[in-house]
Amino acid sequence: QVRLVESGGGLVEAGGSLRLACVASGSIFSILNMGWYRQAPGKQHKSVAIITKGGSTNYEDSAKGRFTISRVDAKNMVYLQMNSLKPEDTATYYCRAWDGPLDAWGQGTLVTVSS
């Protein structure tokens, strides 16, 4: 079982930056695929960025060139650096960890981007 706790959300002006962090406990972090997802009000949950246990990354189109996902296995941490934020990035951001039958989610952290 894996427990995930996100942090780093908040209110930022358009064009600003935030770094989200997620710490995992309860499993061997290095074997986990990790990802950041978001859900805006009235919209569906969607993937923003993922990083596999091998370090490969993939980004949703609107995040490419602005967001960077990274992981530090020694600290059981995954990060999402978000630059050039836009009002449409406003959402609750969730951390996810998965591997085989294991699939865990954090409680979410709210990001609000003002115009």
C-alpha positions in Angstrom: 0.0 0.0 0.0 1.3 3.5 -0.9 0.4 6.8 0.7 0.9 9.9 -1.3 0.9 13.5 0.0 1.0 16.5 -2.3 2.1 20.0 -1.5 3.0 23.2 -3.2 -0.3 24.4 -4.6 -1.6 27.9 -4.2 -2.6 31.2 -5.8 -0.3 32.6 -8.5 -0.7 35.2 -11.2 -0.7 34.3 -14.9 2.9 33.9 -16.1 4.1 32.8 -12.8 5.5 29.5 -11.6 4.8 26.9 -9.0 6.5 23.6 -8.0 4.3 20.8 -6.8 5.8 18.0 -4.7 4.5 14.6 -3.8 6.0 12.3 -1.2 5.3 8.6 -1.2 5.4 6.2 1.7 4.7 2.5 2.2 6.3 1.0 -0.8 9.5 0.8 -2.7 9.4 4.1 -4.6 11.8 3.2 -7.3 9.6 0.5 -8.7 6.6 2.9 -9.1 5.5 4.8 -12.1 4.4 8.3 -11.0 2.2 10.9 -12.5 0.5 14.2 -12.0 -3.2 14.6 -12.9 -5.5 17.5 -12.6 -9.2 18.1 -12.5 -10.6 21.6 -13.2 -14.1 22.6 -12.0 -16.7 21.0 -14.1 -14.2 19.1 -16.2 -12.9 15.5 -16.3 -9.9 14.3 -14.6 -6.9 14.2 -17.0 -3.2 13.3 -17.1 -0.7 16.2 -17.0 2.6 14.4 -16.9 3.9 11.0 -16.1 7.4 9.6 -15.3 8.0 5.9 -15.4 10.1 3.9 -13.0 12.7 3.9 -15.7 12.7 7.7 -16.0 10.8 8.2 -19.3 8.4 11.1 -19.3 5.3 12.0 -21.2 3.3 15.2 -21.1 -0.2 16.3 -22.0 0.0 18.7 -25.0 -0.8 21.9 -23.1 1.9 21.1 -20.5 4.7 20.5 -23.1 7.4 23.2 -22.9 5.9 24.7 -19.7 5.8 21.8 -17.1 8.6 19.5 -16.1 8.1 16.3 -14.1 11.0 14.8 -12.1 11.6 12.3 -9.4 14.2 11.7 -6.7 14.0 8.1 -5.7 16.3 8.5 -2.8 13.7 10.9 -1.2 10.6 9.1 -2.5 9.6 12.4 -4.1 8.1 13.4 -7.5 7.9 17.0 -8.5 6.0 19.0 -11.1 7.7 22.3 -12.0 5.1 24.5 -13.7 6.2 27.7 -15.5 4.3 30.2 -17.6 1.1 29.3 -15.8 -2.2 30.2 -17.4 -5.7 30.7 -15.9 -6.7 27.5 -17.7 -4.2 25.6 -15.5 -6.4 26.2 -12.5 -7.3 22.8 -11.1 -6.8 20.4 -8.3 -3.6 18.5 -9.0 -3.3 14.9 -7.9 -0.3 12.7 -7.6 -0.6 9.1 -8.7 1.6 6.0 -8.2 1.1 2.7 -10.0 2.7 -0.6 -10.8 0.8 -3.7 -11.7 -2.2 -4.0 -9.4 -1.1 -1.1 -7.2 -2.8 2.2 -8.0 -2.7 5.0 -5.4 -3.7 8.6 -5.4 -3.0 11.6 -3.2 -5.6 13.9 -1.8 -4.8 16.7 -4.2 -3.5 20.2 -4.0 -5.3 23.2 -5.4 -3.6 25.5 -8.0 -5.3 28.7 -8.8 -4.0 31.0 -11.6 -5.4 34.5 -11.7 -5.5 36.5 -14.9 
